[in-house]
Every structure is written in C-alpha cells, then in structure tokens.
Amino acid sequence: MNKVKVYNGQTLIDIAVQELGDPARVMEVAELNDMNVTDELVSGAMVIVPVFDKSKRSHVILFADPANRPASGLNINEAALPEGIGYWYLENDFIVQ
C-alpha cells in the first residue's frame, strides 16, 4: 500500500489510472479510503492505493511524470478565460445602455 497526494482536479479514477495503470481498479481505491467513486477529492489530501500490477508498469511510469498527471475533474469554467473588451460580445457580456 502507498499513499498518494491528490492534485488539483483529480478524481479517484485519475488516481487509479496514475498509480495503478488501470481505471477498472477505482473500486479498490475507493474501498481502501472509505469513499464513493464519485466523491470529490481535495487538493493536497492523501489517498491510499494498493500496489500496481506489474503488467501495467509502462502506464504507471508514463503517469509518474507530473506533466502527464490525469485531472479529469477540472471544469472548463474554472479555467482562466481571457477577459476584456477584445473578448466581449454584444448582448452576452457587453451590454449597451
């Protein structure tokens, strides 16, 4: 068993893919942490994961790189969208009075 830090926007499925190389093992991760599969994770929290299957080693190595961490819980509305008069549209976010 290992403990893994949760990063922004990660779900339990992301953790299963990142640490075990297999999204089907998400139920194991949820049970180990007394959680439901759909529970939202808090950034910085620690999650217990079982040992990965050696046949999935290449997947685990791929997602060990911080640039490749899956984070499917990110919402496009949370992302910083460009603002300002160059991006405003009449009747949408720019109202003429």
C-alpha positions, 0 to 999 in steps of 0.5 A, a space after each residue: 500500500 502507498 499513499 498518494 497526494 491528490 492534485 488539483 482536479 483529480 478524481 479517484 479514477 485519475 488516481 487509479 489510472 496514475 498509480 495503478 495503470 488501470 481505471 477498472 481498479 477505482 473500486 479498490 481505491 475507493 474501498 481502501 479510503 472509505 469513499 464513493 467513486 464519485 466523491 470529490 477529492 481535495 487538493 493536497 489530501 492523501 489517498 491510499 492505493 494498493 500496489 500496481 500490477 506489474 503488467 501495467 508498469 509502462 502506464 504507471 511510469 508514463 503517469 509518474 511524470 507530473 506533466 502527464 498527471 490525469 485531472 479529469 475533474 477540472 471544469 472548463 469554467 474554472 479555467 482562466 478565460 481571457 477577459 476584456 473588451 477584445 473578448 466581449 460580445 454584444 448582448 452576452 457580456 457587453 451590454 449597451 445602455 
